[in-house]
Amino acid sequence: MADDPLFGHDIFVYTGGRAPHDVKRVRICETIDTIPNYAFYECVRLIEVEGHDRLKKIEGNAFDHCCSLRRLKKMGGVIEVGDRAFNDCYVLSELVFDKLEIIGRIAFGHCRSLVSFSIPSVRRVGENAFWDCTALTDAVFGKDLERIEGGAFHSCTALRRIAIPWKDGFIVHDHAFHNCKKLIRVDALVGGIHNTISSLHMERWKSDMKEEVERINQTLPDTQSPKGAAINQWNRSVLRRMEHYRAEHKVLVKEAMTLLELALWKVKLDKEGKYNLEEEGKKAKKAKIDDDSTRKEHRVTCGADVVIKNVLPFLALM
């Protein structure tokens, strides 16, 4: 035990194995990089756990049924939270995992005081990971998200909004949001597709894409089918339409490149007086343009290579 200068209470310094059932405050020893299975299982008086930057993994059931656990501190280095690791932690109200990548099955099941979270580094969310988190209203993920498994937000009855990246099929089961009747808003993460839309050449393309992006928030409140399926279908529709406009955009860029190259040739040739297009006639003109070596030579001498290399990339999509 160690004395807590702030609260005046003893702190249990965890160095491995099974912790005593009566611990209230815990500090994880810096030699520990993994909290093993069942280490604090049913420590019903535990209210606070302080980790450290070298702590990487919390294994299955490690804090299962720690029903008084309120605070987790210094968990910024944790990469994986195992199955049921924080199941039945009814009063846990905040998740502070800056580097968390893997969330196991029922990892935060029945965390009924959890109102919102933002975990930008998460890649996989396991089955029923947030099952019955009845106070949860907002869930924000990052660009690395790859999978949301079945029932991940089962019975999160207060959930209203999720923020997700744009990827096809990462919600791997239609019932990922089963019994989430209040889920009415899906936001695409800042950047990504928003930057691509703003780079589109035609205003009507931008307008069309913005309408398609926002469509889910018009239809989701009244969706009767599983909301996971509705989100996946909408996601695919947006991606297909975006690819169509990408292809159209590339055609316009290619045309612009050709016109710019020809315009630069003409300016250069007219300036040096090498050719008189009116006198030489159509055949001579075509012969010169079709000659690969001549075209290559004039591309260099007129500066088209420099302009195309340094200017045209700004016309490309984000």
Steps between C-alpha positions, in 0.01 A plus 500: 500500500606862437361821648304732271609859578193646330225291656674366806397143412712197438575404141563142402800471267428213264804291407324199346279203577161517667424825688332498843121528479484799735725743308355847441771687312760334282821614336643264240872444551711625209649152455156374390414525130200261513224471757412129489166320489286541812764712677235723662191288436216594737702756693172668584655775715752611236434860392817614319784351293812689393712352224809627316625547144663156477178315577394340166232240563209429734398136467158339523289549814780703659253746657181305440228590750698774671168669553641803691778581252463865400833617360782374280813716487814493286376229263634681195734218394246215507460337157262213578209448740396134521163326520286618794791700636270771640170316486250604771699809598172683549638837611799530264430831326803575284732314261850645471676273249700709252664203321239228541471286184309185600185481713399145592158338539278663762808697607288788630169319537251658741715809560182693565663829604701538179352797312740550210843404374752585231754230421674606177748212482255207522517244218267224623191509721399153619159340533275667756793721601273777634195287565241665724692826548165670550635854563726507193396776256810560282766266364788643297756286318798584277622434149662167595172327587475167313222296665195543720378152592146380558312648795784740575249762618216263586238675715685831523156654527621862533748489210424786260819556300805318368798645312674259265748488210389429145569135430295229338365217715672572830169442681518124462156414638168669432410488869800691629255768617216275609246678721665840444173667406627851573795476261421776250834647392810366329789741441795440271827596660644843425739486203492194275195504275414858595832617356441295187154652450636854538759419228244390240504709182127557447274673753212267416723204585580654837133568566399148402765342725408718796136399462598133483722531808219661699232260376561248779407760760170561321404133473654336808243629754221315314700194397317179587769259376810437712690828527835332443377379161362845413833664586694247291272547198528877521877475540531293183275740310715798596821321405362391159387851419831643616690263270281608208584866557866418553506343153324803349743729676800313358362539148475876546850519645638305203325736260634800689851356485480454122363851442762656724780313325377607156455859613854515636638354178317759294625791708856376482490428127332827410747693712804353328345527155595145410173418332238688307188286540305686233765451229605144573154357463328217672730218389819659628329590824377143555838354418672713761243431770501126435875472506588354842852638512384849405225491759744391769747770403246780505344381823836558666588827325161661558496412871196270491681230699562743785147639500330161481722356772455785745157649424266225388526291821297774667210403273507142628256376764592482866 
